[in-house]
Amino acid sequence: MTDISSAPTGTDTDRALGFTIPQRHARGRIVRLGPVLDTILAAHAYPPAIEALLAEALTLAALIGSTLKDAGGQLTMQAQTQNGIVTLLVCDYRGGELRGYVQYDAERLAAGPEDPSLFALFGAGYLAITFDQATTGERYQGIVPLDGSSLSEAAEHYFLQSEQIPTLVRVGVGRAADGKRVAGGLLLQHLPEGEDGRERLHTRLDHPEWEHVAILGGTMAADELADPALPLETLVWRLFNEEEEVRLHGETAFARGCRCSPDYIAQVLGKFPPSEQQAMADENGMIFVDCAFCATKFPVPAASEIVT
């Protein structure tokens, strides 16, 4: 296996590491989120169940989004519900930047079990994964039902249904020694004809090469993924150290990436006529706009109506 002597020491968070296993025609990505995750979650003071749900979703966004070859491309994950506690979950990835938030019914959540199931949270919900390619302007989307036990299972179903690529997804969410959230994830995929794959209609889900890789990947424990003291290179080595060759590549660093700003908010409000801006304003003529992602409140003076 590739030498891992360059693996970081100490805490290893807020990055992704890509790898390929040429002889198994497989590729993978492993990520861990720490301070970036904590910053996003801290903006809303979510209860533990919602906090863990968004942590899993952000980890999936980091796993899938960091595979984009288009540096300016964006991945958006949106989960909606039918009669569930959660009414909307949104997170996205663009250029290493992550953001996300959850809308939920606090009273229904408090009345339910401490660790609600995915069905309790979403009911008959669905997960939509959308890719926007900045270079070509193309957009494509896959939608799968939230009928498994986790968002990770729904992501696996997405790749099977929309991409026709055998895929294994594992996510672990825990807490660091200081009590702050840490999450890690593993994505493994089989490309039967080599690194670039072949026609997806010919993909075999029961290929022995894929079964071997999937079995090894399934041994990765959630607490290992969420342990900031374990370098990502070490985790890859633990899984695949007996393989003939494993190539490490494609490292990505993560940051919190809310794209709101006073200028942007003012620009959006400027598209409304003065009369509508006055209707939105308080008694002091100020319009307060909340960003759902970072929970920042922006005060913007309403335009004055022109009296003729």
N, C-alpha and C positions, 0 to 999 in steps of 0.2 A: 504494500500500500504506500501511497505518497507520504513522505516524511511530514510529521506534524510538529516538529520541534519549534516551528515559528508560531504555534498557538499562543494566544495571549495568556498572561498570568493574572491572577486576581479575579475581579468581577468581569464577566463577559456578557454584555447586554447591548441592546439596541443595534443589532446588526444581523444580516443574513449571510449564509455561506452556501454557494452552489457546488454541486459535485456530480460527476458521472461515473458509471461503472461500465466501461466499454464492453467487456466480455459478456455482460448480462444485458446489454442494450437497455440500460436504465439510467435515469437521471433523477436527481433529488435536490432538495433545498431544505435547509434547517435554519430557524430563526429564533431569536430570543429578544423579548422586549422588557425593559426595566424602567428607567426614569421617564422615557417617552410615554409609556403606558400610564405610569402614575400621574403624570401631568395632565393627560387627557381625562382620566377618571376623576381626578381631584377637582376639576372645574364644576362638577355636578353633585358631588357627595351622594352618589348612588347607594342604595341598600346593597348588602352583599350579593344577593342573587342576581341583580341587574349588573352589578360591577363585574361579576364573573362572566356573565353573558357577553358584555361588551368587550371584555378582555379576550375572550375566545374569538369574537368576530374580528377584532383588530389584528390578532395573530394570523388569522386566515387571510385578511387583506394584505398583510405583510408578506406572507408566504406566496400567494398567487400574484400579487402586484409586482413583486420584485423579480418575477420571471419575464416581465415585459421587455422586449428588445427595443421598443421605441422609448427613448429616454424621456420624451415629453408625454407619453401615453398615460392614461388614467384608468384605474380599476375602481369600480363602485359596487359595493355589496349593499343590497337593500332587502330587509326581511319585513314583510307585512303580515297582518293577522286577520283572522276571522273569529271574533268573539274571544280573543285572548287577553291576557293581562298586558302584554306588550302591544302597543298599537303601531309602532314603527321603530325599526333599527336601521341606521345608515352609517356606513363607514367607507372611506375611500383612501386610495394610495395614488400618489403622483410624485415621481422623481425622488423617492425616498421619504416623502412626507406622508404622515398618517393623521387622520382625524375621524371622529365618530361620535354619535350620541344615540340615546334611547328615549322614546316616549312611552310611558307606561301608566297604568292605573294603580296609584299608591295604595288605595283602600283595598282593592282586590288582592294585591300582592301581600299586604299585611294579614289578610284573612286566610291566606293559603298556607301550605307547608313551608318550612324553612328552606328546603331545597326543592323547588318546583321542577316538574318535568318540562321538557321542551313543548309538549302538547299543552300543558297548563299555561305556559307563557305565551304561546302563539295560537293555540287552537288549530284550525285547519288553515295554517298559514303557508306562505311560500317564500323562497329565497331567489332573488334575481341577481345575477352577476353580469355586469356590463363592462365591456372593454371599449375605450375610446382611443383611437390611434391618432396622435397629433400630426404625424408626417403625412398620412394619406387622408385624414379626416373620416376614416371609416369607423363605424360603430357596430358592434354585435353583442347580443345578449342571450343568455340562457336562463330559464326559469325552472326551478324544481320545487316540489312540495316539501314542507318541513315535517316529514312523517317519520323521521328517525329519532334517535335519542339525543342528538347533539347537532350543532351547526356543522361540525366537522363531517358527520355522516352525510349531511345535505350537500356539502362541497364535493365529497366523493361521488355522489349521485350526479352532480352537475357534470363532472368530467366524463363519467360513463355515458350519460345521456347526450350531452351537447358536443363533447369533444371526441367521444369514442376512444378514450385513452384509459387503460387500466391504471388506477390511481389509489394510493394509500395516503390518508391524512391522519395525523395524530397531533393533538394539542394538549398541553398541560398548563394549568393555571394554579399558581401558589402565591406564597408571600415570602419576602426576604426576611432576614433577621431583624430589620427595622420595622417590619409590619407592612411594608409597601408591596403592592402587587407586582409579581413577575410572571411572565407567561412565555412559553416556548412552543414551537411547532415543527413538525416534520412532514414534508411532501415528497412522495416517491412516485415515479411514473415509468411505465414500460413503453419503449419505442422499439418494436420488433426488428426493424431493418436497420438499426443503428441510431446514432444520436439525432438525426433529422427525421427519423420515423419513416413511415410509408403510408400508402393509402389507408385511411382509418377503417374502411369497410373490411380490411383484411386483418385487423387487429384481433388477436386471440386472447380471450380473458383467462384461458386455462393453460397458457404457455408455461412450460416448466421453469424457464428462466425467470418469468415474472413471479411464479409461485415461490421460488427460492428467495427472491428479493423481498416480497411481501411478508413472508414468514419472519425474516430477519427484522424488517422494519416494525413488525407487530410486537417485537420484544422490547421496544423502547418504552420505558416507563414515563408516566406523566411527571413524576417528581424529578427525573433526570432532565427532562426538557425545560423545566422551570427552575433549575438550580443554577444561579448565576456564577457559582464557583466552578462549574464545569465548562471549559471552553468548547465551542461548537465543534472544533476539529477533533476533540477527544470523543465526543458523541458519535461522530462519523466513524472514527476508528473502532469504537466498541462494537458497532454494528457490522462493519465490513472489513475487519483487519485480515480475514482469511481469503479475501478476494485477490485475484492476480494483480489487478490494478484499480485504483480509485483516484480520479483526478479532481483536485479541489480548484474551484474557480468562481468567479462571479460574486465577489463580496459586495454587499450593499449596507450602507449606514442609514439609520432611521432617525427622523426628527418629527416633532409635532408640527403639523402643517396647516393650521387654520388660515384660510386666505381672506378673512375679513379685515377691513381697515376703515378708518374714518372717511378717507377719500372715496373708497368704493361704496360705502353706505350712502354718502352724500350724492354720489353719481346716480345711484339707483333711485333715491327719493326725488332727484331732480327731474326724473321722467314724468312725475305726477304734476298736474297743474296746481298753481298756488291754492286754489279753493280746496282741493283734496288734501293738500299738505296741512292747511289750517285745521281741517276736520280731524286729522291725526294728532295734532299738537295738543299739549297741555295748556293750562292757563297762562304759562309763561312763554308760550310760543315755541316750545321745544318738542321735538319728536324723539322718543327713545326707542331704539331698535336693538333687540336682543339677538345675538348670534347663537343659534341652537348648538353649534359645535363647541365653542369655547366659553359660552355663557357670559361673554363680555357685552355690556350694555353701552351703546353708542348714542350720545345726545347730539342731535342735529337740529339747528334752527330752521323752522318752517319758512318757506318763501312768503313774502307779503303779497296779499292780493292787490292788484292794481285797480284803483278807483277812478272811474272816468266820469 
